[in-house]
């Protein structure tokens, strides 16, 4: 009970120190709000209305696909709610249609454009369109969500692998540590980009494939810090006492040593997530990332490079990417100060 109260008191002190860093605290708030909003991207940017009142009945196109004949159309295909003919039927004669704030999805093409694509910002497309007539704002919203989710997944997988590898090395030491260090030296010398190019040519590009490939290399940097913490803690008196009492190695590693060695793990999480987002963006920019139809910040940057005169492509994507990375860096700086052992 005393140990639990001590840990709770330490956690509260760290949280207070984190909140004192206004830059990091407000960055966390802003990033959290943006991420939560992006999780509901379908309700913010979509070419399907979330509610339709037609001839006395309510319909929910976001949750169910309706054929065009339901709304007075001529075909049994899925309704195109941006079709002027269908839109006129849904908004006249007492009928009502309610679209999201941005009535475009990441893959919907604006067929009513009166100028070549990519088209500049207008009242129909607030940030313009890309070279295929797709709404840039919608692709930014969905691309931001994909980048953050990918960054979180890659960070968690890499952190888990790094903790396991570093804890085994640091706790057991000896030949096990020596073998792991030689393996890390050899594995770290592998040409990661070439391997990605080879696998991208063999397998169909997907987010899962990228996650697996990048996870194979993303754990090595963190394992060194965990290894150092375990090497330092394994000779502590409480560890020797636990061994004398017959406590298993697994319990000592992950119940006693790991909580005391989590400081570098937690403080590096935002920076690792920044690297994960940059990795996905870079691979998409080179054409080695997700499939072409998937909304991606890197793909938008590549379009901006191919269309220099379409300034809205590069500028908007650059703003979203840099803003995201700055928020994560500020959060990481605040965490590092909050977990600084010199401030305990």
N, C-alpha and C positions, 0 to 999 in steps of 0.2 A: 504493500500500500504506500509506504514511504517512497519507494522507487517510482511508482506510478505518479504520485503527486509531484515528485521532482521533475519528471519528464513533462508533465502537463505545464508546470510553471515555466520550464525552459521553452516549450513551444509557444506559450503566451508571450514571453519576452521577445522571442524571435519575430512573432507576428507584429508586435508593437514597433519593433525596429524596422520591419518592412514597411509598415504604414507611415512611419516618419519620413521615409524616402518618398516624397510626394510624386516625383517623376515616375518611379517604378510602380507605385500603388495605382495611380490614375492610368498608367499604361495597361496594367492588369485589368482594370475596370473596362477601359475602352476595348481592349482585345476580347475580353469575355463577352461583351455586348455584341460586338461584330460577329463573333463566332456563333453565338446563340442565334442571332438573326439569320446567319447564312444557313444554319441547319433547317430553317423553314424557308429556303429559297423558293420552293414551289409556290408558296403563298405570297411571295414578294415580286417575283418575276416569272411569268408564265403566259403562254399564249392561250391557255384555257381559263375561262372564268371560274371562280370558286363557287358562284351561285347564279342560277338562272331561274327566273320566274316566267313560265311560258304557259299561257292558256289555263291559268288556275293551278298549275302544278309546279313544284320546286324540283330542280335538278342540280346535281353537284358534279360537274365535269372533272374536277380534280380527283375525285374518288372513283368515278365510273365513266367508261367510254360510251357515248351515245351515238347511234348512227344519225346521219343527216336527216333522214325521214322523220325523226321524232320532232324536229323543229321546222317541218314544212319543206324540207329539201327534196331532191329528186333521186338521191343515191343512198345505198345502204352502207356506204363507207363511213369511217369515223369523221365526225363533224370538224370542219375547219372553222373555228369561231371567229377568225379574222377575215373570212370571206365577206365582202360587202353585202352580198345577197343574204347570207345567213345573219349577218350582224344587223341588217335592217329589220328582218323578221323578229329578232330577239329584243329589239329596242323600240318597237312600234306597237300600237294597238293595246296599250296597257301592259305589255310585256317588259321585263326588266332583266338586264344582264350586268353582273358586277365582276369586273376584271381586277387582277392584282394591280399594285401601283405601277409596275412596268409590264405592259401587256405583250411581252415577248419571252420566249424560252431560249435556252442556249443553242438549240438546233433549229429554231424556226427562222425561215427566210422571208424577208419583207418583199413581196412580189409587187407592191404598189409604188416602188421607188421610181422617181422620174429623172434619175441621173445615174451615171455609172457607179459601180461599186469598186472600192470602198467609198461609201458616201459620208459626208461630214455630219456632225451633230445637227439634229432637227427636233421639232416638237414630237415627231413619231419615234425617233431613236435618239435618246438624250445624249448618248456618247457616240453616235454614228453607227455605221455598220462595218463589218470586215469585208474581205475580198470575195465573200460568197453571199453577202447580203444578210448576214446574221447580226443580231443586235449585240453591240460590244458591252453594254452595261450588263446584260443578262449573262454573257460569257465571263465577265469579271466576277460577278456574284457567285456563279457556280464554280468557277475556277479557283476563287479564294477558298471556298468550302473544301474542294478536292485537295488543294495544297495543304491546308491546315490538318485535315484528317489524315492525309498521307504522312505529314510531318509528325503527328502524334503517334501514329502506328509504328513508323520507323524508329522513332525515339524510344518507345516502350520496348520494342523487340530488341533493339541494340543495347538498351540499358539492362534488360534482363540477361542477355547473353554476356554482357560485360561484367555484371555482378557475379554470375556463376563462375566464369573463367577466372576473374581476379580473386574471388574468395577461395577457390580451390588452390590456386597458386600460392597465395599468401599464407593460408592456414597450414598446408602440409609442407610447403617448401621443398628443399632437397631436390631429388631427381625429378619429381613432378613439376616443380617450379622451373627447373632447368629445361626440361622437355618442352613445356609450354612456351617459354621465352624463345627457344629456337624455332618452334612452330610459328609463333607470331612474327618473327623476323622474316621467315620464308613467305608466309601468307601475306604479310604487308608489302612484300616486294612484287606481288602479282600485279600485272597491268590491268587495273579495274576497268578503265574505259574500253580497252580492247576486248575484255571479256564481255562487257555489256554489248558491244557491237556484234560480237559473235553470236551471243544468245538472242539478240534482237533479230538477227537474220535467220535463226533456226526456228524460234518459237514466235507465236503471234504476240505482238506487244500488248501488255495489259498492266494494270496497276499492281496486281498480285505478283507478277513476274518481277517488276521493278522492286517491290518490297522485299522479295526473297533475295534477289541479287545484291541489293544495297545492304541488307542485313548481314550478309556474309562478311562484309568488310567494316560495318559501322560499329562493332563492339570493341575493337582493339584499343581505341584511345581511352575509353573509360576503364577498361580492365586494369590498366597500369595504376590508376589512382586507387581502385579498390584493393589491388594487390598490396600497395604500399600501406594502406590502413590496416590490413589483416596482418602483414608482417610486423607492424608496430604493436598491434594489440594481442597477438598470440602469446607473447611472453609476459603479459600482465598477470598480476597476482590472482585476480578473480578468475582468469582462464585456467590457471594451474589448479586453483581450488576446485573449479567445476570438474576438471579431469580427475582429480583425486576422489571426488564424490561419485564418479562413474557416469557423469553426464555424457551423452553421445556427442560425437564430433559434429553431426548435423545440427543438433540443438545449440551447441556452443557457437557454431558459425553464424547461424541465421537468427538466433534469439539474443545472443550477447554481443557478438562482434559486429554483425551487420548494422544494427541501429547506431552504433558509435562511429561507423564508417560511412554513413549516408550523407554526410555534409558535402563532399565533392560530387556525389551523385545528383543531389537535388540542385546544387548551384549550377551544375552544367546542363541541366535539362533544357532551359530556354535556348542556350547556345547550340545544343545538339539539334533542337527542333529547327532553329534557323538554318543550320547546315543541311538538314533534310529537305526543307522547302527549296533551298537554292539548288540542291542536287536534282530534284524533280524538274524545276524550271529550266535548268541547264540542259538536261537530257531531252526535254520537250522542244527546246529551242533548236537542238541539233537533229531532231527528228528521230530520236531513239527512245522516246518515252511512251506515253499513253497513245491509244489509237487516235487517228486524226479527228474523228467526230467528238471526242471527249473534250469538254471545256478545260482549257489549260492556259496558265499565264505565260508559259514558255512559248506556246503556239502563237499567242497573240503578239509576243515580242518578235517572233520570226516573221509574222505578217507585217509588223511595223518596219522591220529591216527590208523586206521585199517591196514595201510601198512607202518610200521615204516621204513623199508628199502628203501621205495620210497621217498627219501629226497626232490625231486623236487616238490612234492605235498604240503608238509607243508611249505617249505621254500618260494616258490613263492607266495602262498596264504598269508602267514604271512607278507611278504614284502609289498604286495598290501594293506592289511588291516591296518597295522601299519603306512605305508606311508600316507594313506588317513586320518587316525585319527590325525596324527601329523600335517598335513596341516590344518585341521579344527581347531585344538587347537591353532595353531599359529595365524590363522585368528581371532579366538575369543579373544585372548589376545590383538591383535592390536585394535579390536573394543572396548574392554573394556577401553583401554587407551584413545582412541579417544573420547569416550562418557563420560569420567570421568568428573563430574561436577566441580571438583576442578581445572580442566584445562581450564574451559570456560573463 
